[in-house]
């Protein structure tokens, strides 16, 4: 136990080391003041549009946060998730993690349209996603942080990357941890970023196996609180109702707080990928306990992990482009 605690402390200390926003291998870098001169009102415009969207529908905050996450885990934070299919592109929106699930694209379109009028060809769609994720968190009551900026947009997408790299609700703990490590995110980042499930919804199809056939033996998941499971079964039948939505955090579903971690400790995490944080690893279980007891600690680490995630393989300098429309690369825009 002492060794586990020492390991956890070491990881936590590493997680709180000040981050360098430099991409040393490719010579690019991100910094919060990137648009101060070229588009001074950029962050203000993003926040304004996001605020209106979240006011119309509280769920949109979680949707915008999730799109940024699903973007960064595929080719880095390059707005590849926003591209529609075209002659040379197969959209990531068709992937298993995104189909009938990823949303909020029309909000990004509105932000981009407003920014193009304010300062044409300047603000990237990738930076819009990073800013919208931060603003969504703050508007829901979560932590604030400075968003390093200067990303550029990809000229392609990766359907296979979207299918293979994004953690899935039914992945094993080791598979999820491996997918995080592949992005240079550690076990502390894994737990902190999972805390984004304090807002938002999941579909019945994402957790049905926990209710009826967790291990292929026709039995429910024994790690799930049985009264909670019975409640879930009333709206998520053995077949049908795949798209029925359930709150990831039934206690405070639209408020960004630490209830998610408290739910886990009560065996009331909705997704298998949530519950395994307390059943498959002592390190993650202790982090869950810390965040359940200390909201400030969770908020501080969530902000740091979001900055770290937002710095996954950004396109900078002359690489990529600044799309005029987030759904299409510029060469298509000119011929459309």
ABEGO torsion letter per residue (X at the ends): XAAAAAAAAAAAAAAABBBBABBAAAGBBBBAAAAAAABAAAAAAAAAAAAAAAAABAAAAAAAAAAAAAAAABGEBAGAAABBBBAABBBAAABAAABGABBGAAAAAAAAAAAAAABBGABBAAAAAAAAAAAAAAAAGBBBBBBBBGBBBBABBBAAAAAAABBBAABBAAAAAAAAAAAGBBAAAAAAAAAAAABEBBBAAAAAAAAABAAGAGBBBAABBAAAAAAAAAABBABEGAABBBBABAABAABBBAAAAAAAAAGABABAAAAAAAAABAAAAAAAAAAAABAAAAAAAAAAAAAAAAABGBBBEABEBBBABAABBAAAAAAX
